[in-house]
């Protein structure tokens, strides 16, 4: 079973939207794509001769980045603030308002679909969002779906500690609410198999040094550089190097799964 992750309830906060981009300048937010460990997977896997949907695009980081690389990308999100911010930054983009669980597109409309940090926020599970992704993909279409990873560091240290803190604080009156599920790669493979996709591979999703996602998200108070988002202090950088030397899966923030809708194999693409 995926790990169910909770955060303290705060008035006016919707953890299901996952809008961490609120805290970043748009250019800085966009530059983060160059630090992604999964960047090569996006550039090498996505088709250049088919429409791509960024489902749950937020402020449009991946959409804008990939458009600049020559891909035909349309963005969709249910956050008016995110879509407005994307349009203000790049008036030439194409975006649509919509829910990833009920996409406003016809069947087989896209050759590929991106879902980054989205489907984990449905407490009932990702099945409906994945069914919609399969519906709007053309036969043989590609789905790249990134979700939080229940890493060994989280499973054996972070989760037990935070679960104990939550139990004690709830007894003292603190309210908590569901924020997201965190999956292992094996769990996501089962989920995507049930959704009718053909598995192609999984990749650790984090930032390249000196930035970090997993360690920063879980331990920024102790290991984060003060006042600098996604950056680690000296001790954090030592921990990051040590963990990455053992395995990039040990502490990474997410897992990127590459799957395909069954159907005729797509034509080969020239990625040069």
ABEGO torsion letter per residue (X at the ends): XBBBBBBBBBBGBBAAAGBAAAABBAAAAAAAAAABAAAAAAAAABBAABBBBBBGAEAGAAAAAAAAAGBBBBBBBABAAAAAAAAAABAABBBBBEBAABBBBBBGABABBBBBGAAAABAAEAAAAAAAAAAABBBGBBBBBBBBBBBAAAAAAAAAAAAAAAAAAAAAGBBBBBABBBBBAAAAAAAAAAAGBBBAEBBBBBBBOABBAAAAAAAAAAABBBGBBGBBBAAAAAAAAAAAAABAAAABABBBBBBBBBEBBBBBBBAX
